[in-house]
Amino acid sequence: MTATRLLLLCILLAASGCSTTRPAPNVVLILADDMGYGDLAVQNPESQIPTPSLDALAAEGVRFTDAHSPSAVCSPTRYGILTGRYSWRTRLQRGVLFEWERPLIEPERLTLPKALKERGYHTALIGKWHIGWEWPGIDGYQPKRGDTGDRIDFDQPLSGGPLGTGFDSYFGDDVPNYPPYTFIENDRVLETPTLQKPASMFGAPGVMAPNWKLDAVMPAIRDRSIAYIESRGSRPKQPFFLFVSLTAQHTPIAPAAEFQGHSNAGAYGDYVFQLDQMVGALIDTLKATGLDDNTLVMFTSDNGSPARDGEAMSGGLNSVRALGHNPSRPWRGIKGDAWEGGHRVPFLARWPGQIAGDRVSDRTISLVDSFATLAEITGTALAEDAAEDSASFASALTEDGSADQNSREAIVLHSDEGYFVVRQENWKLILGCGSGGFSRSEPCQEDSWQLYDLAADPGETSNVLEDHPAIAAKMATTLEHYQADGRSVYRGSKPSRLTKVATLSDR
């Protein structure tokens, strides 16, 4: 019996009342915003940013070098993590949600927090949401993109947010560069936004709470996360799931004063360092509360970095490279792209006594797989109509995981403009533009295909489509099946098909 299966047996026995087995683990999932693969010093020998806490996390656990966000931008990835389903199956076919948009997660859909609550978990989200709310308009007004928020009734509760998707509690500011500029706790604003944001302050126009400070958001997320962990230390018999959804490194790039000047990569680097120190503070709190030994910590990012230097809380795309730091190193591209830099993200996991330290895995995983992975670890069964695109990589956390390396046929990725990418073993097929709207620095043929062998060409410099047309055709057909089936992971019998194999002329 493998270590993973033995652990699951122990968890199931614990759920049935056996006091001699290890209890179900706590889970802390930390999601950075716009952090590149090369922002971590442990992954980039040329990094200009110290990341001692993240380096220690990698040394004490496992580091995945082939982890991917399902989308190269924010909202779709967050949807994928919480539902185990690709966002392109929803109304969001490209880009992200904008201010005042309605919820993206369907009310009836099983979500990760809902599934864990069924296993007895307390669930909390602290930080960024960005998957939509039902904003109560005055006199029935339906808010829309571009509104400033002056026709929102902030005395009424909000619906469709984290509480509606299975979280027991929420604290955050929704999106740091969108109104309303105020903190939200559960389903209420903490302070009514009675002012209009000054034009000189970074962000879209809209309502703001008095004395709102952009550089105070990350410290507030840190303090609330620490307080939550401390509160759970007094309830050791109930496991918890804490989703810490950070606003760094996204604009506004606003490092607090105490972290400024700690890197050689400008304000951007200082913000990365601030994030790193926050991760260290959370680990220290787990240790101080006695929760560390039975807590699985996972750290990743929602997509790649746009590589802004932080000038005026933003900066031009790729501007931080002028300071000698490349957030995407060694990959091509940045946030939004179909190239690897758009969606290949850091992924670290630490679980004392269960995950051996200083391990590196080249297992190909997607953040959409987080749902099935945590379901397996916690002994949660998934129905056929839930987490349709999520495959567990639990065995790769606690052991080599090579035995089921190919249990997933392929993963599907999405650029910000909605172009599909299919990844199968070392092959990568881009069906459209490689560069996204964030970095359109080269001509784009929307109907073009590109095929790369990442084993031989990790920099995506040589399109080998003409050399391997059958491989490209097979991968395109796999995508067509996933689109038609409504799923890419099959827990029951896989449907039989008589579909004609595509050829390049069928494009």
C-alpha positions in Angstrom: 0.0 0.0 0.0 1.4 3.4 -1.0 2.0 6.2 1.5 -0.9 8.2 0.1 -3.4 5.4 0.2 -2.3 4.5 3.7 -2.8 8.1 4.8 -6.3 8.1 3.2 -7.2 4.9 5.1 -6.1 6.6 8.4 -8.2 9.7 7.6 -11.3 7.5 6.9 -10.7 5.6 10.1 -10.4 8.9 12.0 -13.7 10.0 10.5 -15.4 6.9 11.8 -14.2 7.5 15.4 -10.8 5.8 15.6 -8.8 7.9 18.0 -5.4 6.2 17.3 -5.1 7.5 13.8 -3.9 10.8 12.4 -6.8 13.3 12.1 -7.7 15.0 8.9 -5.2 17.6 7.9 -5.7 21.3 8.0 -5.1 23.0 4.7 -3.7 26.4 4.0 -3.7 27.4 0.3 -1.8 30.6 -0.4 -2.4 32.1 -3.8 -0.1 35.0 -5.0 -1.3 37.3 -7.6 0.8 37.8 -10.8 3.9 36.1 -9.3 6.3 34.7 -12.0 8.1 31.4 -11.9 11.4 33.2 -11.7 10.4 35.5 -8.8 11.5 32.8 -6.4 15.2 32.8 -5.7 15.2 29.0 -5.4 14.1 28.8 -9.0 16.1 31.7 -10.5 19.8 31.9 -9.7 19.8 35.4 -11.3 16.9 36.7 -9.1 17.4 40.2 -7.7 14.9 39.5 -4.9 15.5 37.6 -1.6 12.8 35.0 -0.9 14.1 33.2 2.2 10.6 32.1 3.4 9.6 30.6 0.1 13.0 29.0 -0.3 12.6 27.4 3.1 9.2 26.2 2.2 10.7 24.5 -0.8 13.5 23.0 1.2 11.0 21.6 3.8 8.6 20.1 1.2 8.2 19.5 -2.5 8.6 22.0 -5.4 6.8 21.4 -8.7 8.7 22.7 -11.8 5.9 22.0 -14.3 2.8 23.5 -12.6 0.3 25.6 -14.6 -2.5 28.0 -13.9 -5.5 27.0 -16.1 -5.6 30.5 -17.5 -2.9 33.2 -18.0 -5.1 35.7 -16.1 -6.8 36.0 -12.8 -10.6 35.4 -12.6 -10.6 32.2 -14.7 -7.9 30.6 -12.6 -9.7 31.4 -9.3 -12.9 29.8 -10.8 -10.9 26.7 -11.8 -9.3 26.3 -8.3 -12.6 26.5 -6.5 -14.7 24.4 -8.9 -12.2 22.0 -10.5 -13.6 23.1 -13.8 -12.2 25.1 -16.7 -13.6 28.7 -16.8 -13.9 28.6 -20.6 -16.9 26.3 -20.0 -18.7 29.4 -18.5 -19.7 32.8 -19.9 -16.1 34.0 -19.3 -14.5 33.1 -22.7 -11.6 35.5 -22.4 -10.1 38.1 -20.0 -11.3 38.6 -16.5 -14.4 39.9 -14.7 -14.5 43.7 -14.4 -16.0 45.9 -11.6 -19.6 45.2 -10.5 -19.9 42.0 -12.6 -22.2 39.2 -11.4 -20.9 35.9 -9.9 -19.1 33.5 -12.2 -19.6 30.4 -10.0 -23.0 28.9 -10.5 -25.0 28.7 -7.2 -25.7 25.0 -7.5 -22.1 24.0 -8.3 -20.1 21.9 -5.8 -17.1 23.9 -4.8 -13.9 23.0 -2.9 -15.1 24.7 0.3 -18.5 23.1 0.1 -16.9 19.7 -0.4 -14.6 20.2 2.6 -17.5 21.4 4.8 -19.2 18.1 4.1 -16.1 16.5 5.7 -16.4 18.6 8.8 -14.0 21.4 7.8 -14.3 25.1 8.8 -13.6 27.1 5.7 -12.3 30.7 5.4 -11.2 33.0 2.6 -9.0 36.0 3.3 -7.9 38.4 0.6 -8.8 38.9 -3.0 -12.1 37.4 -4.5 -12.6 38.7 -8.1 -15.1 36.1 -9.1 -18.2 38.4 -8.9 -20.9 39.5 -6.5 -24.6 40.4 -6.6 -24.3 44.1 -5.8 -27.5 45.5 -4.4 -28.5 48.5 -6.6 -30.6 51.4 -5.3 -34.2 51.2 -6.5 -33.4 48.0 -8.5 -30.5 49.5 -10.4 -28.3 46.9 -12.1 -24.7 48.0 -11.8 -22.4 47.6 -14.8 -18.8 47.9 -15.8 -17.5 51.5 -15.6 -19.9 52.6 -12.8 -18.4 54.4 -9.9 -20.6 52.7 -7.4 -22.7 55.7 -6.3 -25.9 53.7 -7.1 -25.0 50.7 -4.9 -26.9 50.3 -1.6 -24.0 49.5 0.8 -26.3 49.2 3.7 -27.6 45.9 2.3 -25.9 42.6 2.4 -23.9 41.3 -0.6 -24.7 38.0 -2.1 -23.1 35.6 -4.5 -19.6 36.0 -3.0 -17.5 33.7 -0.9 -20.3 32.8 1.6 -22.5 31.8 -1.3 -19.8 29.4 -2.5 -19.2 27.5 0.7 -16.9 29.6 2.8 -17.9 30.1 6.5 -16.1 33.4 6.7 -14.5 36.0 4.4 -12.4 39.1 4.8 -10.9 41.1 1.9 -11.2 43.9 -0.5 -12.5 42.0 -3.6 -10.1 43.5 -6.1 -7.3 46.0 -5.1 -7.6 48.2 -8.3 -11.4 48.2 -8.6 -14.1 49.9 -6.6 -15.4 49.7 -4.0 -12.2 50.7 -2.1 -13.1 49.3 1.2 -12.8 46.0 3.1 -15.6 43.4 3.1 -16.3 41.1 6.0 -18.5 38.1 5.2 -21.4 39.8 3.3 -21.1 43.4 4.5 -18.7 46.3 3.9 -16.8 47.2 7.0 -16.8 50.9 6.2 -19.2 52.5 3.8 -17.4 54.0 0.9 -18.7 57.6 1.0 -16.0 59.3 -1.1 -14.8 59.1 -4.7 -11.3 57.9 -5.1 -8.9 60.7 -6.0 -7.8 60.7 -9.6 -4.2 60.7 -8.3 -4.7 57.4 -6.6 -4.0 54.2 -8.5 -7.1 52.2 -9.7 -10.3 52.5 -11.6 -12.6 55.4 -10.7 -15.1 54.6 -8.0 -16.3 54.9 -4.4 -13.8 54.7 -1.5 -13.9 54.5 2.3 -12.4 57.5 4.1 -8.6 57.2 4.7 -8.3 54.2 2.4 -4.6 53.3 1.9 -3.4 51.0 -0.9 -0.3 49.9 1.0 -2.4 48.8 4.0 -4.2 46.0 2.1 -1.5 43.4 2.3 -0.8 44.0 6.0 -4.5 43.6 6.7 -4.6 40.3 4.9 -1.5 39.2 6.8 -3.0 40.2 10.2 -6.4 38.6 9.5 -4.7 35.4 8.3 -2.6 35.2 11.4 -5.6 35.9 13.7 -7.6 33.1 11.9 -4.9 30.5 12.4 -4.5 31.5 16.1 -8.3 31.2 16.5 -8.2 27.6 15.1 -5.5 26.7 17.5 -8.1 26.7 20.2 -10.3 24.3 18.2 -7.8 21.5 17.4 -10.6 18.8 16.9 -12.1 20.6 13.8 -9.9 20.7 10.7 -9.9 23.9 8.7 -9.3 25.1 5.1 -7.8 28.6 4.9 -7.6 30.1 1.4 -5.2 33.1 1.6 -5.7 35.0 -1.6 -3.0 37.7 -1.8 -3.1 41.0 -3.7 0.7 41.0 -4.3 2.3 41.2 -6.9 -0.7 42.7 -8.8 -1.0 46.4 -9.3 -1.2 48.6 -7.3 2.4 47.5 -6.5 2.4 49.0 -3.0 5.0 47.6 -0.6 4.6 48.8 2.9 7.4 51.1 4.2 9.0 48.4 6.3 9.7 46.3 3.2 11.0 49.0 0.9 14.6 48.8 -0.2 14.9 45.1 0.6 15.5 44.0 -3.0 17.4 45.1 -6.1 14.3 45.0 -8.3 12.6 48.2 -7.3 9.1 48.4 -5.8 8.2 45.2 -7.6 11.0 43.3 -5.9 10.1 44.8 -2.5 6.5 43.7 -2.9 7.7 40.2 -3.6 9.8 40.3 -0.5 6.8 41.5 1.5 4.8 38.6 0.3 7.7 36.2 1.2 7.8 37.6 4.7 4.1 37.1 5.1 4.4 33.5 4.1 7.1 33.1 6.8 4.8 34.7 9.3 2.0 32.3 8.6 4.3 29.3 8.9 5.6 30.7 12.2 2.0 31.1 13.5 1.2 27.5 12.6 4.2 26.4 14.6 3.4 28.7 17.6 -0.2 27.3 17.7 0.9 23.7 17.5 -1.0 23.2 14.2 2.1 22.9 12.0 2.5 19.1 12.3 -0.9 18.4 10.7 -1.2 21.2 8.3 -0.7 21.0 4.5 0.5 24.3 3.1 0.4 24.9 -0.6 1.8 28.0 -2.3 1.3 29.1 -5.9 0.2 32.0 -8.2 -2.9 32.6 -10.3 -0.8 33.3 -13.4 2.6 34.6 -14.6 4.0 38.1 -14.0 3.6 41.1 -16.3 7.1 42.1 -15.1 6.2 45.7 -14.2 8.8 47.5 -12.1 6.3 49.2 -9.8 6.9 52.8 -10.9 3.8 54.8 -9.8 2.5 51.5 -8.4 2.6 50.0 -11.9 5.2 50.5 -14.6 5.5 49.3 -18.2 5.3 45.7 -19.2 8.7 44.0 -18.8 10.1 47.1 -17.2 11.5 45.3 -14.2 13.9 43.4 -16.6 15.9 46.7 -16.9 16.8 46.2 -13.2 18.3 42.8 -14.0 15.3 40.7 -12.8 13.2 38.4 -15.1 10.1 37.1 -13.3 9.5 34.6 -16.1 13.0 33.1 -16.2 13.7 30.7 -17.8 10.4 30.7 -19.8 9.2 32.8 -22.7 6.4 35.3 -22.3 4.6 37.0 -19.5 1.1 37.2 -17.9 -1.7 36.8 -20.5 0.5 34.8 -22.9 0.0 31.3 -24.2 3.8 31.1 -23.9 5.0 29.3 -20.7 5.6 32.6 -18.9 1.9 33.3 -18.9 0.8 30.2 -17.1 3.8 28.2 -15.7 3.7 29.2 -12.0 5.6 28.4 -8.8 4.0 25.6 -6.7 5.4 24.5 -3.3 3.8 22.2 -0.8 4.9 21.5 2.8 3.4 18.9 5.2 5.6 17.8 8.1 5.8 14.0 8.4 4.0 13.4 5.1 6.0 15.3 2.5 9.7 14.6 2.4 11.8 17.8 2.3 13.9 19.2 -0.5 12.1 17.2 -3.2 11.6 18.4 -6.8 8.9 17.0 -9.0 8.6 17.4 -12.8 5.0 16.1 -12.7 2.8 18.2 -15.0 0.0 19.6 -12.9 -2.7 22.3 -13.2 -4.1 24.4 -10.5 -7.5 23.1 -11.5 -6.3 19.8 -10.0 -6.2 21.3 -6.5 -9.8 20.3 -6.0 -9.4 16.6 -6.7 -6.1 16.5 -4.9 -7.5 17.9 -1.6 -10.6 15.7 -2.1 -8.4 12.6 -2.2 -6.3 13.7 0.8 -9.4 14.4 2.9 -11.3 11.3 1.8 -13.9 13.2 -0.1 -15.7 11.4 -2.9 -16.4 13.3 -6.1 -19.5 12.7 -8.3 -19.3 12.6 -12.0 -20.9 16.1 -12.3 -18.4 17.7 -10.0 -14.8 19.0 -10.6 -15.0 17.8 -14.2 -11.5 18.9 -15.1 -9.7 18.1 -11.9 -7.3 15.2 -11.5 -5.6 14.4 -8.2 -1.8 14.7 -7.9 -1.9 13.6 -4.2 0.6 10.8 -4.8 3.1 13.3 -6.2 2.9 15.3 -3.0 3.8 12.5 -0.7 5.9 10.2 -3.0 7.3 10.1 -6.5 3.9 9.8 -8.2 5.4 8.5 -11.4 3.0 5.5 -11.4 0.1 7.7 -12.3 2.0 10.4 -14.2 -0.2 9.7 -17.2 -3.5 9.3 -15.4 -4.5 12.6 -17.0 -4.6 12.5 -20.8 -3.8 16.2 -21.3 -4.3 19.6 -19.6 -5.9 22.6 -21.3 -4.6 26.1 -20.9 -6.1 29.5 -21.9 -4.5 32.8 -22.8 -6.1 36.1 -21.8 -7.6 36.5 -25.3 -9.1 33.1 -25.2 -6.7 31.1 -27.3 -6.4 27.4 -26.3 -3.3 25.5 -25.4 -3.1 21.7 -25.1 -0.3 20.2 -23.2 0.3 16.4 -23.5 3.5 15.0 -22.1 6.3 17.0 -23.7 4.2 18.4 -26.5 2.5 21.8 -26.4 0.0 22.9 -29.0 -1.1 26.6 -29.2 -4.2 27.1 -31.3 -3.8 30.8 -32.1 -1.7 33.6 -30.9 1.2 32.9 -28.5 1.4 36.4 -27.2 -1.6 37.7 -25.3 -3.2 41.1 -25.2 -0.8 42.1 -22.3 2.3 41.7 -24.5 1.3 41.9 -28.2 4.9 42.6 -29.3 4.9 40.5 -32.4 2.5 39.8 -35.3 -0.4 37.6 -34.5 -2.2 35.2 -36.8 -5.4 34.2 -35.0 -5.8 31.0 -37.0 -2.2 29.9 -36.7 -1.1 26.7 -34.9 2.2 26.2 -33.2 3.6 23.0 -31.9 6.5 22.8 -29.5 8.5 20.0 -28.0 9.2 21.4 -24.6 11.7 18.6 -23.8 14.0 19.7 -26.7 12.9 23.3 -26.9 11.8 24.7 -23.5 12.2 28.3 -24.8 9.5 27.7 -27.4 11.7 29.0 -30.2 11.0 26.4 -32.9 7.5 25.6 -34.2 7.7 21.9 -35.3 4.1 21.8 -36.6 5.1 20.8 -40.2 7.3 18.0 -38.8 4.7 16.4 -36.6 1.2 17.1 -38.1 -0.3 13.9 -36.8 0.6 14.8 -33.2 -0.9 18.2 -33.5 -4.1 16.8 -35.1 -4.4 14.2 -32.3 -4.0 16.9 -29.6 -6.6 19.1 -31.3 -9.0 16.2 -31.4 -8.5 15.6 -27.7 -9.5 19.3 -27.1 -12.6 18.8 -29.2 -13.6 15.8 -27.2 -13.1 17.7 -23.9 -15.3 20.5 -25.2 -18.0 18.1 -26.4 -17.9 15.9 -23.3 -18.1 18.8 -20.8 -15.2 17.2 -18.9 -11.5 16.2 -19.3 -11.3 13.8 -16.4 -13.3 10.6 -16.4 -14.0 9.0 -13.1 -16.4 6.4 -14.5 -16.3 4.8 -18.0 -14.9 7.0 -20.7 -17.3 7.6 -23.6 -16.7 5.6 -26.7 -16.4 7.7 -29.8 -16.4 7.3 -33.6 -15.0 10.8 -34.1 -12.9 11.2 -37.3 -9.3 12.1 -36.5 -8.7 15.7 -37.5 -6.2 16.7 -40.1 -4.5 20.0 -40.6 -7.0 20.8 -43.4 -9.8 20.6 -40.9 -8.7 23.7 -39.0 
